[in-house]
Amino acid sequence: MTQPPVDDDFQDRIQRILNEKKKDDLRDQYGAHFGEGEEKLPPEVESEWLDNIAEFERQFENAKQITVRERIGNPTIKPLAEILDSELEAELNNLLELLSQNNIAIDFIHEQDDHETYRFITEELLNETMNDMRIPGMISNFIYEEFHPNDEDDVTLWANEFMDGLFKQEFSHENDMTYTPIEKTNLRDAKGNPISYEQFIKLIDDFFEEFPVITDYSGEIRTMAINGDEAEVEVDTVWQAIPKDKKSVIKNKGVAKLNLARSPYGGWGVIQANIPGWDFS
């Protein structure tokens, strides 16, 4: 007797049941947490994703530490001093290809020339340790600037992120990541009084309430002073907005002053802001 075909909905239901069992196993063995977003995945895709998580956890639990040099097979590497300028590009490309074949990638926030890139890889990166894990599709990323921070560029980046978040109204309680340009501790109001992180966010909320519509903004850093883990930035600022309960646009122009501190998690965060046209206190 011929069996009736199994419809796709039935197969999906069976796979989702199996996926829930996989999640339970991951919770029990590794303390995994799952949000609601995974339920939107097709069941077959979710199953493969859960298998990858299980394999990652299994390897991570037993992973030993090896150097990047060991990971790529301890190849013979030409010292930079022995490479002719005409040969450097080819040598570098071969090295980058070898790293890529072993699922290792290097990111450069700021462009570096071939000489510095080769020097960095051969004299620093190859001696770095990493977990000896090999999972299909998993890339181990290294960032050049984590070894060689560029404070001036980083302060510029985070000062601009803060100003954009404020005047483009990108800060949002619905997404805490939008508040990344703001430090969590040692915050001060515009007058220098210590305030909490929550109080600082309240000042931003008050600004948005007073100026619900910001029609234009431009800013350009005019001065920057970096002293160890602290920085002061002045920004030539022009912004226009329609205040609450008003119909006409007002224009504010002046110098915004920001104080930033180096974040223990990387980058910099604003700890004090003085904005023309608004009292941040």
C-alpha positions in Angstrom: 0.0 0.0 0.0 1.4 3.4 -1.0 2.0 5.8 1.8 0.5 9.3 1.4 3.1 12.1 0.8 4.2 14.0 3.9 3.3 17.7 3.5 5.9 20.4 4.1 4.0 21.8 7.1 4.1 18.5 8.9 7.9 18.2 8.2 8.4 21.7 9.5 6.5 20.9 12.7 8.6 17.8 13.3 11.8 19.8 12.7 10.7 22.6 15.1 10.1 19.9 17.8 13.6 18.6 17.2 15.0 22.1 17.3 13.4 22.7 20.7 15.1 19.5 21.9 18.5 20.9 20.6 17.8 24.2 22.5 17.0 22.3 25.7 20.3 20.4 25.4 22.2 23.6 24.8 20.6 25.2 27.8 21.3 22.3 30.0 24.9 21.8 28.9 26.1 25.3 28.3 23.6 27.7 29.8 22.6 29.0 26.4 19.8 31.6 26.1 17.6 32.1 23.1 15.4 35.1 22.2 12.3 35.3 20.1 14.1 36.1 16.8 15.2 32.5 16.2 11.5 31.4 15.8 11.4 33.4 12.5 14.1 31.2 10.9 13.0 28.4 8.6 13.2 25.2 10.7 16.0 23.6 8.5 18.1 26.8 8.8 17.5 27.0 12.5 18.6 23.4 12.9 21.9 24.0 11.1 22.4 27.1 13.2 21.9 25.2 16.4 24.3 22.5 15.2 26.9 25.2 14.7 26.3 26.6 18.1 26.7 23.1 19.7 29.9 22.5 17.7 31.3 25.9 18.8 30.5 25.2 22.4 32.0 21.7 22.2 35.3 22.9 20.7 35.5 26.0 22.9 35.2 23.9 26.0 38.2 21.8 25.0 40.1 24.3 22.9 43.8 24.8 23.5 45.7 28.0 22.9 47.9 28.2 19.9 49.7 31.0 18.1 48.4 32.3 14.8 51.7 31.0 13.3 50.9 27.5 14.5 47.3 27.8 13.2 48.5 28.5 9.6 51.0 25.6 9.7 54.3 27.2 10.9 55.2 28.4 7.4 58.6 29.8 6.5 58.2 33.6 6.4 60.6 35.9 4.7 61.7 38.8 7.0 60.6 42.1 5.8 64.3 43.3 5.4 65.0 40.5 2.9 62.1 41.4 0.6 62.6 43.7 -2.4 60.1 46.5 -2.9 59.1 44.9 -6.2 58.3 41.6 -4.5 56.5 42.9 -1.4 53.0 43.0 -2.8 53.2 39.4 -4.0 54.6 38.2 -0.7 51.9 40.1 1.2 49.1 38.6 -0.9 50.5 35.1 -0.4 50.5 35.7 3.3 47.0 37.1 3.4 45.7 34.2 1.3 47.3 31.7 3.8 45.5 33.5 6.6 42.3 33.4 4.8 42.6 29.7 4.0 42.7 29.2 7.8 39.7 31.5 8.4 41.7 34.4 9.8 40.9 37.9 8.7 42.6 41.3 9.5 40.6 44.5 9.5 42.2 48.0 9.2 40.0 50.9 10.2 42.7 53.2 8.8 44.5 52.2 5.6 48.1 51.0 6.0 50.7 50.5 3.3 52.0 47.1 2.3 55.2 47.6 4.3 53.4 48.2 7.6 50.8 45.5 6.9 53.5 42.9 6.3 55.5 44.0 9.3 52.4 43.9 11.5 51.5 40.4 10.4 55.0 38.9 10.6 56.3 40.6 13.7 53.2 40.9 15.8 50.1 39.0 14.6 51.7 35.6 14.0 52.8 35.6 17.7 49.3 36.2 19.0 47.5 33.4 20.7 44.0 32.2 19.7 41.7 29.3 20.4 42.4 26.3 18.3 38.9 25.9 16.9 37.9 25.1 13.3 34.2 25.5 12.6 33.0 25.9 9.0 32.1 29.5 8.3 33.6 30.9 11.5 36.2 33.6 11.0 38.7 34.8 13.6 39.1 38.5 13.2 41.9 40.7 14.3 41.8 44.5 14.2 45.1 46.4 13.6 43.9 49.4 15.6 43.5 47.2 18.7 47.2 46.8 18.6 48.0 50.3 17.5 45.2 52.7 18.7 44.9 56.0 16.8 43.6 58.2 19.6 43.0 61.3 17.5 40.9 59.5 14.9 39.1 57.5 17.7 38.2 60.7 19.6 37.0 62.3 16.3 34.8 59.3 15.6 33.1 59.2 19.0 32.7 62.9 19.3 31.0 63.0 15.9 28.9 59.9 16.9 27.6 61.8 19.9 26.8 65.0 18.0 25.0 63.0 15.3 23.1 61.0 17.9 22.0 64.3 19.5 21.1 66.4 16.5 19.9 63.7 14.2 17.9 62.3 17.1 19.4 58.8 16.8 19.5 58.2 20.6 16.7 55.8 21.5 15.5 53.9 24.6 14.3 51.2 22.2 18.0 50.4 21.4 20.6 50.9 24.1 23.3 50.5 21.5 22.5 54.0 20.3 23.9 55.3 23.6 27.3 53.8 23.0 29.1 57.2 22.5 28.2 58.0 26.2 30.3 56.6 29.0 28.5 54.9 31.9 30.6 56.4 34.8 32.3 59.7 35.9 29.7 61.8 34.0 29.2 65.5 34.6 26.7 68.1 33.6 27.6 71.3 31.7 28.5 73.0 35.0 30.9 70.2 36.1 28.6 68.7 38.7 28.8 64.9 38.9 25.7 63.1 37.6 24.6 59.5 37.0 24.3 57.9 33.6 20.5 57.9 34.0 20.6 61.7 34.7 22.7 62.3 31.6 20.2 60.3 29.5 17.4 62.4 31.0 19.2 65.6 29.8 19.1 64.2 26.3 15.4 63.3 26.7 14.7 66.8 27.9 16.5 68.2 24.8 14.4 66.0 22.5 11.2 67.1 24.3 12.1 70.8 24.0 13.1 70.4 20.3 11.0 67.6 18.8 11.9 68.7 15.3 15.5 69.4 14.4 15.7 70.6 10.8 19.4 71.1 10.2 22.8 70.5 11.8 26.4 70.9 10.8 29.5 70.5 12.9 33.2 70.6 12.4 35.9 69.9 15.0 38.0 73.0 15.6 40.3 71.9 18.4 41.2 68.7 20.2 43.4 68.0 23.2 44.2 64.5 24.4 45.8 63.9 27.8 46.2 60.3 28.6 42.7 58.7 29.0 40.8 62.0 28.7 40.1 64.3 25.8 38.6 67.7 25.2 37.0 68.6 21.9 35.5 71.8 20.6 33.1 71.6 17.7 31.9 74.6 15.6 28.2 73.9 15.6 25.2 75.2 13.8 21.8 73.7 14.3 18.2 74.7 13.6 15.0 73.3 15.2 11.3 74.0 15.9 10.8 74.2 19.6 7.9 72.6 21.4 4.6 74.5 20.9 6.2 76.7 18.3 5.8 76.9 14.6 8.9 78.9 13.6 12.5 77.6 13.2 15.2 78.9 15.5 18.9 78.9 14.7 21.7 78.3 17.2 25.4 78.8 16.4 28.4 78.5 18.6 31.1 76.2 19.9 30.1 72.9 21.5 32.5 71.6 24.1 32.8 67.8 24.8 34.8 66.0 27.3 35.5 62.3 26.6 37.1 59.5 28.5 38.8 56.3 27.1 36.4 53.4 27.5 37.6 50.2 29.1 35.8 48.4 26.4 37.6 50.2 23.5 37.0 53.6 21.9 36.0 56.7 23.8 32.8 58.0 25.5 31.4 61.4 26.2 31.3 62.3 29.9 30.3 66.0 29.6 28.6 68.1 27.0 28.1 71.9 26.6 25.9 72.6 23.6 25.2 76.1 22.3 21.5 76.9 22.6 20.9 74.2 25.3 21.8 74.0 28.9 23.1 70.4 29.6 22.7 70.8 33.4 
